[in-house]
Amino acid sequence: VFQSHEEDDRKVRRREKNRVAAQRSRKKQTQKADKLHEEYESLEQENTSLKREIGKLTDEMKHLSEVLKDHEKICPLLHCTMNFVTVPRPDALTGCLPR
């Protein structure tokens, strides 16, 4: 009877220890899932912000391309016969400018 009582106590202690370990494991799993969810949310926000920035930069690039295209039509340096000189000289550039 004494031995059976000791075995029962050991079983109860082992079950309690196992129950506590299982609770710890579930808590750790929940914390890991929460951390992953927070990281996901943060990455989604960063992604949205980067997409917005890409849109702004694309718009700016389109605008600057239009400005350049308009400027090329009227730029005297682009129509000058001297602009094929490989080393630009101040006198070559000023020779193309309107006086």
N, CA and C of each residue as an Amber inpcrd file, in Angstrom:
protein
   297
   0.8420000  -1.1950000   0.0000000   0.0000000   0.0000000   0.0000000
   0.8880000   1.2600000   0.0000000   1.9710000   1.2240000   0.8010000
   2.8570000   2.3760000   0.8910000   3.5190000   2.6740000  -0.4530000
   3.9380000   1.6220000  -1.1360000   4.5920000   1.7760000  -2.4270000
   3.6030000   2.3280000  -3.4540000   2.3770000   1.8530000  -3.4420000
   1.3480000   2.3160000  -4.3530000   1.0470000   3.8010000  -4.1130000
   1.0410000   4.2040000  -2.8610000   0.7980000   5.6170000  -2.5260000
   1.9430000   6.4940000  -3.0520000   3.1820000   6.0110000  -2.9280000
   4.3540000   6.7370000  -3.4400000   4.2900000   6.8630000  -4.9570000
   3.9020000   5.7880000  -5.6080000   3.7740000   5.8110000  -7.0760000
   2.6910000   6.7920000  -7.5130000   1.5890000   6.8070000  -6.7740000
   0.5180000   7.7600000  -7.0920000   1.0060000   9.2030000  -6.9510000
   1.7610000   9.4700000  -5.8880000   2.3020000  10.8120000  -5.6910000
   3.2320000  11.1930000  -6.8480000   4.0590000  10.2530000  -7.2590000
   4.9680000  10.5180000  -8.3800000   4.1970000  10.7900000  -9.6610000
   3.1600000  10.0170000  -9.8890000   2.3280000  10.2340000 -11.0830000
   1.6900000  11.6210000 -11.0430000   1.1710000  12.0050000  -9.8910000
   0.5310000  13.3170000  -9.7410000   1.5500000  14.4290000  -9.9900000
   2.7550000  14.2740000  -9.3960000   3.8030000  15.2890000  -9.6050000
   4.2250000  15.3410000 -11.0780000   4.3670000  14.1760000 -11.7080000
   4.7540000  14.1190000 -13.1180000   3.6820000  14.7580000 -14.0020000
   2.4180000  14.4590000 -13.7090000   1.3270000  15.0670000 -14.4850000
   1.2960000  16.5820000 -14.3160000   1.5170000  17.0440000 -13.0780000
   1.5340000  18.4870000 -12.8150000   2.6890000  19.1460000 -13.5620000
   3.8500000  18.5110000 -13.4980000   5.0250000  19.0360000 -14.2010000
   4.7590000  19.0790000 -15.7110000   4.1310000  18.0290000 -16.2110000
   3.8060000  17.9520000 -17.6330000   2.7860000  19.0390000 -18.0130000
   1.8050000  19.2490000 -17.1570000   0.7890000  20.2620000 -17.4060000
   1.4210000  21.6550000 -17.4620000   2.3210000  21.9480000 -16.5260000
   3.0010000  23.2420000 -16.4910000   3.8620000  23.4090000 -17.7510000
   4.5630000  22.3420000 -18.1550000   5.4020000  22.4020000 -19.3580000
   4.5380000  22.6430000 -20.6010000   3.3920000  22.0040000 -20.6630000
   2.4850000  22.1930000 -21.8010000   1.9650000  23.6240000 -21.8390000
   1.6350000  24.1940000 -20.6710000   1.1910000  25.5920000 -20.6130000
   2.2930000  26.5270000 -21.1030000   3.5200000  26.2600000 -20.6330000
   4.6620000  27.0790000 -21.0680000   4.8440000  26.9970000 -22.5810000
   4.7220000  25.7970000 -23.1120000   4.8870000  25.5840000 -24.5490000
   3.8090000  26.3290000 -25.3430000   2.5470000  26.2250000 -24.8830000
   1.4620000  26.9270000 -25.5730000   1.6540000  28.4440000 -25.5120000
   2.0940000  28.9440000 -24.3450000   2.3310000  30.3780000 -24.1840000
   3.4450000  30.8350000 -25.1320000   4.5040000  30.0410000 -25.2210000
   5.6250000  30.3740000 -26.1050000   5.1650000  30.3900000 -27.5610000
   4.3340000  29.4170000 -27.9350000   3.7970000  29.3570000 -29.2940000
   2.9380000  30.5890000 -29.6010000   2.1120000  30.9730000 -28.6570000
   1.2520000  32.1450000 -28.8200000   2.0910000  33.4130000 -28.9650000
   3.1270000  33.5340000 -28.1420000   4.0110000  34.7090000 -28.2230000
   4.7070000  34.7580000 -29.5850000   5.1420000  33.6160000 -30.0710000
   5.8070000  33.5550000 -31.3760000   4.8350000  33.9730000 -32.4850000
   3.5950000  33.4880000 -32.4190000   2.5830000  33.8570000 -33.4160000
   2.2820000  35.3540000 -33.3470000   2.1900000  35.8930000 -32.1400000
   1.9430000  37.3340000 -31.9710000   3.0850000  38.1530000 -32.5620000
   4.3130000  37.7220000 -32.3140000   5.4810000  38.4280000 -32.8400000
   5.4810000  38.3940000 -34.3710000   5.1740000  37.2380000 -34.9480000
   5.1050000  37.1200000 -36.4050000   4.0130000  38.0220000 -36.9840000
   2.8860000  38.0990000 -36.2990000   1.7900000  38.9480000 -36.7610000
   2.2040000  40.4280000 -36.7280000   2.8750000  40.8360000 -35.6630000
   3.3520000  42.2190000 -35.5680000   4.3520000  42.5140000 -36.6820000
   5.2530000  41.5740000 -36.9400000   6.2390000  41.7570000 -38.0080000
   5.5380000  41.8610000 -39.3650000   4.5230000  41.0270000 -39.5710000
   3.7440000  41.0660000 -40.8080000   3.1040000  42.4420000 -40.9920000
   2.4700000  42.9440000 -39.9320000   1.8120000  44.2600000 -39.9930000
   2.8280000  45.3550000 -40.3120000   3.9770000  45.2820000 -39.6720000
   5.0210000  46.2820000 -39.9060000   5.5040000  46.2330000 -41.3590000
   5.7060000  45.0380000 -41.8830000   6.1600000  44.8930000 -43.2740000
   5.0900000  45.3600000 -44.2560000   3.8360000  45.1210000 -43.9410000
   2.7460000  45.5990000 -44.7950000   2.7390000  47.1330000 -44.8520000
   2.9300000  47.7690000 -43.6920000   2.9730000  49.2350000 -43.6540000
   4.1590000  49.7610000 -44.4480000   5.3150000  49.1090000 -44.2700000
   6.5050000  49.5320000 -45.0080000   6.2920000  49.3590000 -46.5170000
   5.6750000  48.2550000 -46.9000000   5.3960000  47.9810000 -48.3100000
   4.4730000  49.0560000 -48.8910000   3.4340000  49.4110000 -48.1610000
   2.5070000  50.4550000 -48.6040000   3.2380000  51.7850000 -48.7680000
   4.0860000  52.1040000 -47.8030000   4.8480000  53.3450000 -47.8570000
   5.7900000  53.3540000 -49.0610000   6.4570000  52.2420000 -49.3120000
   7.3800000  52.1550000 -50.4480000   6.6320000  52.2460000 -51.7800000
   5.4540000  51.6450000 -51.8630000   4.6530000  51.7550000 -53.0880000
   4.2490000  53.2010000 -53.3360000   3.8900000  53.9020000 -52.2580000
   3.5300000  55.3120000 -52.3740000   4.7280000  56.1170000 -52.8730000
   5.9120000  55.8240000 -52.3260000   7.1280000  56.5270000 -52.7400000
   7.4500000  56.2290000 -54.2060000   7.2750000  54.9900000 -54.6290000
   7.4980000  54.6250000 -56.0340000   6.5760000  55.4410000 -56.9360000
   5.3280000  55.5770000 -56.5300000   4.3700000  56.3650000 -57.3070000
   4.8040000  57.8160000 -57.4390000   5.2430000  58.3990000 -56.3250000
   5.6900000  59.7940000 -56.3570000   6.9140000  59.9520000 -57.2540000
   7.8610000  59.0240000 -57.1260000   9.0790000  59.1040000 -57.9350000
   8.7740000  58.8860000 -59.4170000   7.8310000  58.0080000 -59.7070000
   7.4340000  57.7810000 -61.1020000   6.8160000  59.0550000 -61.6780000
   5.9450000  59.6880000 -60.8950000   5.3420000  60.9510000 -61.3440000
   6.4090000  62.0210000 -61.5690000   7.3690000  62.1020000 -60.6540000
   8.4420000  63.0940000 -60.7880000   9.2790000  62.8070000 -62.0370000
   9.5690000  61.5310000 -62.2830000  10.3470000  61.1600000 -63.4640000
   9.6050000  61.5400000 -64.7460000   8.2960000  61.2950000 -64.7910000
   7.5030000  61.6730000 -65.9650000   7.5510000  63.1780000 -66.1770000
   7.3830000  63.9160000 -65.0780000   7.4090000  65.3800000 -65.1630000
   8.7580000  65.8700000 -65.6770000   9.8450000  65.3440000 -65.1080000
  11.1750000  65.7820000 -65.5220000  11.4820000  65.3710000 -66.9610000
  10.9770000  64.2270000 -67.3870000  11.1640000  63.8090000 -68.7820000
  10.4580000  64.7820000 -69.7260000   9.2550000  65.2130000 -69.3580000
   8.5350000  66.1990000 -70.1660000   9.2790000  67.5320000 -70.2040000
   9.7870000  67.9690000 -69.0570000  10.5380000  69.2210000 -68.9960000
  11.7680000  69.1220000 -69.8930000  12.4600000  67.9950000 -69.8280000
  13.6510000  67.8060000 -70.6620000  13.2900000  67.7970000 -72.1420000
  12.2100000  67.0990000 -72.4800000  11.7880000  67.0380000 -73.8810000
  11.4350000  68.4360000 -74.3950000  10.7290000  69.2120000 -73.5770000
  10.3930000  70.5830000 -73.9680000  11.6520000  71.4340000 -74.1010000
  12.6020000  71.2370000 -73.2110000  13.8320000  72.0190000 -73.2490000
  14.6800000  71.6600000 -74.4790000  14.7130000  70.3850000 -74.8170000
  15.5130000  69.9550000 -75.9720000  15.0620000  70.6450000 -77.2560000
  13.7920000  70.9720000 -77.3420000  13.2600000  71.6320000 -78.5440000
  13.8330000  73.0340000 -78.7170000  14.1530000  73.6940000 -77.6340000
  14.5830000  75.0960000 -77.7180000  16.0390000  75.3160000 -77.3260000
  16.7450000  74.2850000 -76.8920000  18.1160000  74.4520000 -76.3990000
  19.0760000  74.7280000 -77.5560000  19.7430000  75.8800000 -77.5360000
  20.6830000  76.2040000 -78.6210000  21.9040000  75.2880000 -78.6100000
  22.2960000  74.7850000 -77.4570000  23.4710000  73.9100000 -77.3940000
  23.2380000  72.5950000 -78.1200000  22.0280000  72.1070000 -78.1250000
  21.7370000  70.8460000 -78.7980000  21.7390000  70.9910000 -80.3170000
  21.5100000  72.2020000 -80.8060000  21.4540000  72.4350000 -82.2490000
  22.7550000  72.9850000 -82.8060000  23.7200000  73.1810000 -81.9600000
  25.0040000  73.7510000 -82.3660000  25.8700000  72.6800000 -83.0230000
  26.5720000  73.0310000 -84.0850000  27.4600000  72.0750000 -84.7520000
  28.6870000  71.7850000 -83.9200000  28.9650000  72.6060000 -82.9310000
  30.1480000  72.4260000 -82.0950000  29.9180000  71.4180000 -80.9680000
  28.7170000  70.9370000 -80.7610000  28.4740000  70.0690000 -79.6150000
  29.0180000  68.6570000 -79.8010000  29.6610000  68.3650000 -80.8880000
  30.2780000  67.0590000 -81.0820000  31.7320000  67.0440000 -80.6190000
  32.2210000  68.1680000 -80.1070000  33.5760000  68.2380000 -79.5700000
  33.6240000  67.3590000 -78.3290000  34.6350000  66.4840000 -78.2450000
  34.6870000  65.5480000 -77.1300000  35.0850000  66.2140000 -75.8200000
  35.9370000  67.2240000 -75.8630000  36.3150000  67.9390000 -74.6600000
  35.6940000  69.3240000 -74.7390000  34.6850000  69.5930000 -73.9150000
  34.0290000  70.8960000 -74.0000000  34.9880000  72.0110000 -73.6220000
  35.0090000  73.0500000 -74.4540000  35.8190000  74.2430000 -74.1860000
  34.8610000  75.3940000 -73.9440000  35.2160000  76.2870000 -73.0460000
  34.3170000  77.4210000 -72.7690000  33.9960000  78.2260000 -74.0220000
  34.9750000  78.4220000 -74.9190000  34.7110000  79.2160000 -76.1170000
  33.7760000  78.4870000 -77.0770000  33.8370000  77.1520000 -77.1160000
  32.9420000  76.3910000 -77.9940000  31.5030000  76.5100000 -77.5110000
  31.3150000  76.4600000 -76.2200000  29.9670000  76.5560000 -75.6620000
  29.4040000  77.9620000 -75.8350000  30.2020000  78.9880000 -75.5940000
  29.6880000  80.3470000 -75.7150000  29.4520000  80.7030000 -77.1760000
  30.1360000  80.0160000 -78.1090000  29.9140000  80.2620000 -79.5280000
  28.5340000  79.8190000 -79.9560000  27.9160000  78.9010000 -79.2030000
  26.5870000  78.3850000 -79.5550000  25.4640000  79.2270000 -78.9390000
  25.7710000  79.9990000 -77.9380000  24.7340000  80.7520000 -77.2420000
  24.3150000  81.9630000 -78.0630000  23.0460000  82.3220000 -78.0100000
  22.5980000  83.5210000 -78.7120000  23.2170000  84.7600000 -78.0920000
  23.5330000  85.7550000 -78.9580000  24.1580000  86.9920000 -78.4360000
  23.1480000  88.0850000 -78.3020000
